[in-house]
Amino acid sequence: MAGSEVRSTLRQRLYRQLYAGAWEGDGMSPVNRLVCFLVLIAASVAVLDTEVTLRDRFADIFFAIELILFVFFLVEYIARVYASGEDPQYRGFVGRLKYIVSFWALVDLLALIPFLVTLGVSDAFVLRLMRLLRLLRLARLGRFSDAIDAVLSAVGERRYELMLSLLAAMFLLVGSSSVLYLVEADAQPETFGSIPRALWWSVATLTTVGYGDVTPITALGKICAGVTAIAGIGLIAMPTGVLAAAFSDALQRKRAGAKPIRDLTIDETRDQEEKDYD
């Protein structure tokens, strides 16, 4: 019985330290602060490790740091799975399995895999891919950010408007490519000789990047290009405005749900005092 109580107490302590919503203090718990710091260290090492001169000179140091970080994150992952039982929806064996396949748990697991894969692989492309995937650890910082939740909520609420924006973008890309193929194919067969070839110009123009490596030379082609460039401004502004409005709504709802006492009206304050009295 005593052993069960000790395990329960340990699990509760781990849960409060590892899960942001369970921490009763201000900001993040000490353990989560350490996790965030080590995630930034791991991402920095992953970036520096892509430079050949640094990798050849400090290969042993990089490997030692990666090994230490891997062990720490593995222990942290196991602790999170164990402590997740404090959440009613993750209790028991089935609940743990449900947690393991949850989004953030999968991110944690995927962040561990690259180190194991690189130990037994010599293919250059696979090694580059695994070094790139190590930057996935940065995604783990999202679990500690309320802003990430607000962004995800905003995207979910405006998914139909964003889908409409995407369809409009596809229509403009294919339409502008088709028009430039029609008017420029004879003058520039290498760059506008087909719709797929003209797509690169459409992408660069509609995103307002305008590299200048491919440009129309006929008068009609330049007129069509000008119309396409103007349409590109609206193409960028449309999803930006949708997301900005949704993000603002999400933040306002969050602030309204945690309104400070000084912002309460007199009636709200009186009601709160009566509730406290009861």
Contacts in CASP RR format, 6 or more apart in sequence:
PFRMAT RR
TARGET T0000
AUTHOR 0000-0000-0000
METHOD contacts of the structure
MODEL  1
MAGSEVRSTLRQRLYRQLYAGAWEGDGMSPVNRLVCFLVLIAASVAVLDT
EVTLRDRFADIFFAIELILFVFFLVEYIARVYASGEDPQYRGFVGRLKYI
VSFWALVDLLALIPFLVTLGVSDAFVLRLMRLLRLLRLARLGRFSDAIDA
VLSAVGERRYELMLSLLAAMFLLVGSSSVLYLVEADAQPETFGSIPRALW
WSVATLTTVGYGDVTPITALGKICAGVTAIAGIGLIAMPTGVLAAAFSDA
LQRKRAGAKPIRDLTIDETRDQEEKDYD
11 82 0 8 1.000
11 83 0 8 1.000
11 85 0 8 1.000
11 86 0 8 1.000
12 86 0 8 1.000
14 79 0 8 1.000
14 82 0 8 1.000
14 83 0 8 1.000
15 22 0 8 1.000
15 83 0 8 1.000
15 84 0 8 1.000
15 85 0 8 1.000
15 86 0 8 1.000
15 87 0 8 1.000
16 22 0 8 1.000
16 23 0 8 1.000
16 24 0 8 1.000
16 29 0 8 1.000
17 23 0 8 1.000
17 29 0 8 1.000
17 30 0 8 1.000
17 31 0 8 1.000
17 32 0 8 1.000
18 29 0 8 1.000
18 31 0 8 1.000
18 32 0 8 1.000
18 76 0 8 1.000
18 79 0 8 1.000
18 80 0 8 1.000
18 83 0 8 1.000
19 80 0 8 1.000
19 83 0 8 1.000
19 86 0 8 1.000
19 87 0 8 1.000
20 28 0 8 1.000
20 29 0 8 1.000
20 32 0 8 1.000
20 143 0 8 1.000
20 144 0 8 1.000
22 86 0 8 1.000
23 29 0 8 1.000
23 32 0 8 1.000
28 36 0 8 1.000
28 144 0 8 1.000
32 144 0 8 1.000
35 76 0 8 1.000
35 140 0 8 1.000
36 141 0 8 1.000
36 144 0 8 1.000
38 69 0 8 1.000
38 72 0 8 1.000
38 73 0 8 1.000
39 137 0 8 1.000
39 138 0 8 1.000
39 140 0 8 1.000
39 141 0 8 1.000
41 65 0 8 1.000
41 69 0 8 1.000
42 66 0 8 1.000
42 69 0 8 1.000
42 73 0 8 1.000
42 134 0 8 1.000
42 137 0 8 1.000
43 134 0 8 1.000
43 135 0 8 1.000
43 137 0 8 1.000
43 138 0 8 1.000
45 62 0 8 1.000
45 65 0 8 1.000
45 66 0 8 1.000
45 69 0 8 1.000
45 134 0 8 1.000
46 131 0 8 1.000
46 134 0 8 1.000
46 135 0 8 1.000
46 137 0 8 1.000
47 135 0 8 1.000
48 54 0 8 1.000
48 55 0 8 1.000
48 62 0 8 1.000
49 55 0 8 1.000
49 62 0 8 1.000
49 131 0 8 1.000
50 128 0 8 1.000
50 131 0 8 1.000
55 62 0 8 1.000
66 115 0 8 1.000
67 115 0 8 1.000
70 112 0 8 1.000
70 115 0 8 1.000
70 116 0 8 1.000
73 108 0 8 1.000
73 111 0 8 1.000
73 112 0 8 1.000
73 137 0 8 1.000
74 112 0 8 1.000
76 108 0 8 1.000
77 105 0 8 1.000
77 108 0 8 1.000
77 109 0 8 1.000
77 112 0 8 1.000
80 99 0 8 1.000
80 105 0 8 1.000
80 108 0 8 1.000
81 96 0 8 1.000
81 99 0 8 1.000
81 100 0 8 1.000
81 105 0 8 1.000
84 90 0 8 1.000
84 95 0 8 1.000
84 96 0 8 1.000
84 99 0 8 1.000
85 91 0 8 1.000
85 92 0 8 1.000
85 95 0 8 1.000
85 96 0 8 1.000
85 99 0 8 1.000
87 99 0 8 1.000
89 95 0 8 1.000
89 98 0 8 1.000
90 96 0 8 1.000
90 98 0 8 1.000
90 99 0 8 1.000
99 105 0 8 1.000
100 106 0 8 1.000
100 109 0 8 1.000
104 140 0 8 1.000
104 143 0 8 1.000
107 136 0 8 1.000
107 139 0 8 1.000
107 140 0 8 1.000
107 143 0 8 1.000
108 140 0 8 1.000
110 133 0 8 1.000
110 136 0 8 1.000
111 134 0 8 1.000
111 136 0 8 1.000
111 137 0 8 1.000
111 139 0 8 1.000
111 140 0 8 1.000
113 133 0 8 1.000
114 130 0 8 1.000
114 131 0 8 1.000
114 133 0 8 1.000
114 134 0 8 1.000
114 136 0 8 1.000
115 134 0 8 1.000
117 126 0 8 1.000
117 130 0 8 1.000
118 127 0 8 1.000
118 130 0 8 1.000
118 131 0 8 1.000
121 127 0 8 1.000
121 130 0 8 1.000
142 148 0 8 1.000
146 254 0 8 1.000
150 247 0 8 1.000
150 250 0 8 1.000
150 251 0 8 1.000
150 254 0 8 1.000
151 247 0 8 1.000
151 250 0 8 1.000
153 246 0 8 1.000
153 250 0 8 1.000
154 243 0 8 1.000
154 246 0 8 1.000
154 247 0 8 1.000
154 249 0 8 1.000
154 250 0 8 1.000
155 162 0 8 1.000
155 243 0 8 1.000
155 246 0 8 1.000
156 246 0 8 1.000
157 246 0 8 1.000
157 249 0 8 1.000
157 250 0 8 1.000
158 242 0 8 1.000
158 243 0 8 1.000
158 245 0 8 1.000
158 246 0 8 1.000
161 239 0 8 1.000
161 242 0 8 1.000
162 239 0 8 1.000
162 242 0 8 1.000
162 243 0 8 1.000
165 235 0 8 1.000
165 238 0 8 1.000
165 239 0 8 1.000
165 242 0 8 1.000
166 239 0 8 1.000
168 235 0 8 1.000
168 238 0 8 1.000
169 206 0 8 1.000
169 235 0 8 1.000
172 202 0 8 1.000
172 206 0 8 1.000
172 228 0 8 1.000
172 231 0 8 1.000
172 232 0 8 1.000
172 235 0 8 1.000
173 199 0 8 1.000
173 202 0 8 1.000
173 203 0 8 1.000
173 206 0 8 1.000
174 195 0 8 1.000
174 199 0 8 1.000
174 202 0 8 1.000
175 202 0 8 1.000
176 198 0 8 1.000
176 202 0 8 1.000
176 205 0 8 1.000
176 206 0 8 1.000
176 224 0 8 1.000
176 228 0 8 1.000
176 231 0 8 1.000
177 195 0 8 1.000
177 196 0 8 1.000
177 198 0 8 1.000
177 199 0 8 1.000
177 201 0 8 1.000
177 202 0 8 1.000
178 195 0 8 1.000
178 198 0 8 1.000
179 224 0 8 1.000
179 228 0 8 1.000
180 192 0 8 1.000
180 198 0 8 1.000
180 201 0 8 1.000
180 202 0 8 1.000
180 216 0 8 1.000
180 221 0 8 1.000
180 224 0 8 1.000
180 225 0 8 1.000
180 228 0 8 1.000
181 192 0 8 1.000
181 193 0 8 1.000
181 194 0 8 1.000
181 195 0 8 1.000
181 197 0 8 1.000
181 198 0 8 1.000
183 216 0 8 1.000
183 218 0 8 1.000
183 220 0 8 1.000
183 221 0 8 1.000
183 224 0 8 1.000
184 191 0 8 1.000
184 192 0 8 1.000
184 193 0 8 1.000
184 198 0 8 1.000
184 216 0 8 1.000
184 217 0 8 1.000
184 218 0 8 1.000
184 221 0 8 1.000
185 192 0 8 1.000
185 193 0 8 1.000
185 194 0 8 1.000
187 217 0 8 1.000
187 218 0 8 1.000
188 216 0 8 1.000
188 217 0 8 1.000
190 197 0 8 1.000
191 197 0 8 1.000
191 198 0 8 1.000
191 201 0 8 1.000
191 214 0 8 1.000
192 198 0 8 1.000
192 201 0 8 1.000
192 214 0 8 1.000
192 216 0 8 1.000
200 214 0 8 1.000
201 214 0 8 1.000
201 215 0 8 1.000
201 216 0 8 1.000
202 228 0 8 1.000
203 209 0 8 1.000
204 210 0 8 1.000
204 211 0 8 1.000
204 212 0 8 1.000
204 213 0 8 1.000
204 214 0 8 1.000
205 225 0 8 1.000
205 228 0 8 1.000
205 229 0 8 1.000
205 232 0 8 1.000
206 228 0 8 1.000
206 229 0 8 1.000
206 231 0 8 1.000
206 232 0 8 1.000
206 235 0 8 1.000
207 232 0 8 1.000
207 236 0 8 1.000
208 229 0 8 1.000
208 232 0 8 1.000
208 233 0 8 1.000
208 236 0 8 1.000
215 225 0 8 1.000
216 222 0 8 1.000
216 224 0 8 1.000
216 225 0 8 1.000
261 269 0 8 1.000
264 272 0 8 1.000
END
